[in-house]
Amino acid sequence: MTSVPSPQIENLAPAQSGILAAAEIEFAEAGFEGAGMRSIATRARVSQGLLHYHYGNKERLYAEVIRHRSREINIGRRALLDQIDLSAADALARILDALFRPTLGPDGGGKAYARIFAGLIVGRERDQELVRECYDPTAHLFLDAMARAGMDRALAGVTYQVALGVLASVISRDGRMERLMDVETQLDTDTLIDTLVRFVIGGAQALSKT
């Protein structure tokens, strides 16, 4: 897949922002194969010609959706990561919090991007280049931070990838976890993140002893 430059989000015209928002929902609901440029144009309330003018074809539009959303998430992740004292006792917990929080917050895309995000983690061929481009640079910053916090680099790689799997299982916030817990109200974001962080740290600690 040929890489095309991503427009800066803050400079997007209203029509482009609307197209990306509509495309994100359409790709989430119908999948890449099921989504159509005509249906995306209809959802965005623009002409199909304008859609092709800005993004060319479906593959380029899909890539731009990933670039758009990942940039929002990664800005938040890096900002939180920069605030961590990596020599502190709670450094690993804060690193994982920085990994989870932006994705589960308002910049994470909610239920729509949750489905796309889960597909990226699965690593379908179409998505592998986009993951390398949009997520790997920030991932390496997190791995470096884990190593500086005292974690073996190989274990950091495993921990990071497992953490993404854990995140994918709850990112849609569809209430299933609460249903299985037999609780009536949805966990607030802080409680959910704390639960995920403690779970991942527990697994990492168990692996470090093997």
TAVEN-V683812 format. One record per residue. N is the residue number from 1. OMEGA is omega in whole degrees, 0 to 359 (NA if undefined). D_CENTER is the distance of its C-alpha to the mean C-alpha in Angstrom with 1 decimal. Layout:
n & omega & d_center
N & OMEGA & D_CENTER
N & OMEGA & D_CENTER
This chain:
n & omega & d_center
1 & 180 & 20.7
2 & 179 & 21.9
3 & 177 & 19.5
4 & 181 & 20.2
5 & 178 & 19.8
6 & 175 & 17.1
7 & 177 & 18.9
8 & 185 & 18.1
9 & 184 & 16.3
10 & 181 & 19.1
11 & 180 & 21.7
12 & 173 & 20.6
13 & 180 & 23.5
14 & 180 & 23.3
15 & 179 & 23.7
16 & 177 & 20.8
17 & 179 & 18.5
18 & 178 & 19.9
19 & 181 & 19.5
20 & 178 & 15.7
21 & 179 & 15.3
22 & 180 & 17.7
23 & 179 & 16.2
24 & 179 & 12.8
25 & 182 & 14.8
26 & 179 & 17.2
27 & 179 & 14.8
28 & 185 & 13.2
29 & 187 & 16.8
30 & 187 & 18.7
31 & 182 & 16.5
32 & 184 & 17.0
33 & 184 & 20.6
34 & 181 & 21.6
35 & 180 & 20.3
36 & 180 & 23.1
37 & 179 & 23.6
38 & 181 & 26.4
39 & 177 & 24.4
40 & 178 & 21.6
41 & 179 & 24.5
42 & 180 & 26.1
43 & 181 & 23.1
44 & 181 & 22.7
45 & 175 & 26.5
46 & 177 & 27.1
47 & 177 & 29.3
48 & 178 & 28.1
49 & 178 & 29.8
50 & 178 & 27.7
51 & 180 & 24.5
52 & 179 & 26.0
53 & 183 & 27.3
54 & 191 & 23.9
55 & 172 & 21.8
56 & 182 & 24.4
57 & 186 & 23.2
58 & 182 & 20.5
59 & 179 & 18.9
60 & 178 & 18.7
61 & 178 & 17.4
62 & 179 & 14.6
63 & 181 & 13.7
64 & 175 & 14.0
65 & 180 & 11.6
66 & 180 & 8.8
67 & 181 & 10.4
68 & 185 & 10.8
69 & 181 & 7.5
70 & 179 & 6.0
71 & 177 & 9.4
72 & 181 & 9.2
73 & 185 & 6.4
74 & 174 & 8.3
75 & 179 & 11.5
76 & 180 & 11.0
77 & 182 & 10.2
78 & 179 & 13.2
79 & 179 & 15.4
80 & 181 & 15.2
81 & 182 & 15.7
82 & 183 & 18.7
83 & 188 & 20.3
84 & 170 & 20.6
85 & 187 & 24.1
86 & 175 & 23.4
87 & 183 & 27.0
88 & 182 & 26.6
89 & 182 & 26.9
90 & 185 & 23.6
91 & 182 & 21.6
92 & 178 & 19.5
93 & 181 & 18.8
94 & 176 & 17.7
95 & 180 & 15.5
96 & 175 & 13.6
97 & 179 & 13.7
98 & 177 & 12.2
99 & 186 & 9.3
100 & 195 & 8.8
101 & 181 & 10.3
102 & 181 & 8.3
103 & 180 & 5.4
104 & 180 & 8.7
105 & 185 & 10.6
106 & 180 & 11.9
107 & 185 & 9.5
108 & 177 & 6.5
109 & 176 & 8.4
110 & 186 & 10.0
111 & 182 & 11.4
112 & 183 & 11.2
113 & 179 & 7.6
114 & 181 & 7.5
115 & 178 & 10.0
116 & 180 & 8.5
117 & 179 & 5.4
118 & 178 & 8.4
119 & 178 & 10.4
120 & 181 & 8.5
121 & 178 & 9.1
122 & 174 & 12.6
123 & 175 & 13.2
124 & 187 & 15.4
125 & 182 & 17.6
126 & 187 & 16.4
127 & 188 & 12.8
128 & 179 & 13.9
129 & 179 & 15.0
130 & 177 & 11.9
131 & 178 & 9.9
132 & 182 & 13.0
133 & 192 & 13.1
134 & 186 & 9.8
135 & 186 & 8.3
136 & 180 & 11.7
137 & 178 & 13.4
138 & 177 & 11.3
139 & 180 & 11.3
140 & 175 & 15.0
141 & 178 & 15.4
142 & 178 & 14.2
143 & 177 & 16.5
144 & 180 & 19.2
145 & 178 & 18.9
146 & 179 & 19.2
147 & 179 & 22.2
148 & 177 & 23.7
149 & 174 & 23.4
150 & 182 & 25.5
151 & 174 & 23.4
152 & 186 & 24.5
153 & 179 & 22.3
154 & 178 & 22.2
155 & 178 & 21.4
156 & 178 & 18.6
157 & 178 & 17.0
158 & 182 & 17.6
159 & 180 & 16.3
160 & 183 & 13.0
161 & 177 & 12.4
162 & 179 & 13.9
163 & 177 & 11.8
164 & 177 & 8.6
165 & 177 & 11.0
166 & 179 & 12.1
167 & 181 & 8.8
168 & 183 & 8.5
169 & 183 & 12.1
170 & 190 & 11.9
171 & 182 & 8.9
172 & 180 & 11.3
173 & 184 & 13.8
174 & 177 & 16.5
175 & 184 & 19.2
176 & 180 & 19.8
177 & 178 & 19.4
178 & 179 & 21.8
179 & 179 & 24.0
180 & 176 & 24.3
181 & 182 & 25.0
182 & 173 & 27.7
183 & 189 & 26.7
184 & 183 & 27.1
185 & 180 & 24.7
186 & 177 & 20.9
187 & 175 & 19.8
188 & 187 & 19.0
189 & 181 & 15.8
190 & 180 & 17.7
191 & 179 & 19.4
192 & 181 & 16.3
193 & 178 & 14.6
194 & 179 & 18.1
195 & 180 & 18.5
196 & 181 & 15.3
197 & 182 & 16.4
198 & 179 & 19.9
199 & 182 & 19.2
200 & 179 & 17.3
201 & 177 & 20.0
202 & 178 & 22.6
203 & 179 & 21.5
204 & 179 & 21.4
205 & 178 & 24.8
206 & 179 & 26.2
207 & 182 & 25.2
208 & 181 & 26.7
209 & 183 & 30.0
210 & NA & 30.3
